[in-house]
């Protein structure tokens, strides 16, 4: 079984990953030009995927580790 500390570390890692991709996507969007056309949409798609994974993981952790 996964210990509580591993769950906390994994949760924080997932949330930080979503935040980093969000900031990169917003930065690329505001930069404009060719870089924005090439990467902005892909970064936002990656953010949505990471958010989905984070939400599923957090809900799973809450369900399996409720006391």
N, C-alpha and C positions, 0 to 999 in steps of 0.2 A: 504494500500500500504506500502511496505517496505521503510523505510527511508534510506537516503544516508549513515548515520553512520553505520547502521546495515549491509548494503551491503559491506562497507569497512571492517568492523570487520569480516564478514563471508569470504570475499575474502582473507584477511590476514590469518585467521585460516586455510583455505583450503591449501594455499601455504605453510604455516609452517608445516602442517600435512604431505604434500608430501615430504618436505625437511627432516623431522625427519625420516620417513620411508625409504627414500633413504639412509640416513647416517647409519641407523641401518642395512639395507641390505648390504651395502658396508662393514661395519665393520664385519658383520657375514661372509661375503664371504672371507675376508682376514684372519679371525681367523682360518678358516679351520677346519678340523676334523669332528667329529660327529655333532657338532652344525651347521656347515656350511651345511652339507647334510640335516639336519632336517629343518632349518629355512630360509636359504638364498633364495631359489626359492619362497617360500611362501611370504616372504617380498617383493621381486621384483614384484610378481603378485599383491600384495596389493598396491604397489606404482603405477603400471599401472592403477589400478582401481581408486585410488585417483586422479591421473592425469586426467583421463577421466572425473570424477565428477567435478574437479576444472575447466577444460576447458569448459565444458557445462555450469557451473554456471557463469563463467566470460563472456562468449559469451552472455548468457541470460541477465546478468546484463547490458552489453554494449548495447544490443538491446533495452531493456525496459527502460533504464534510459538515453538514448541519448537525448540531448537537441537540 
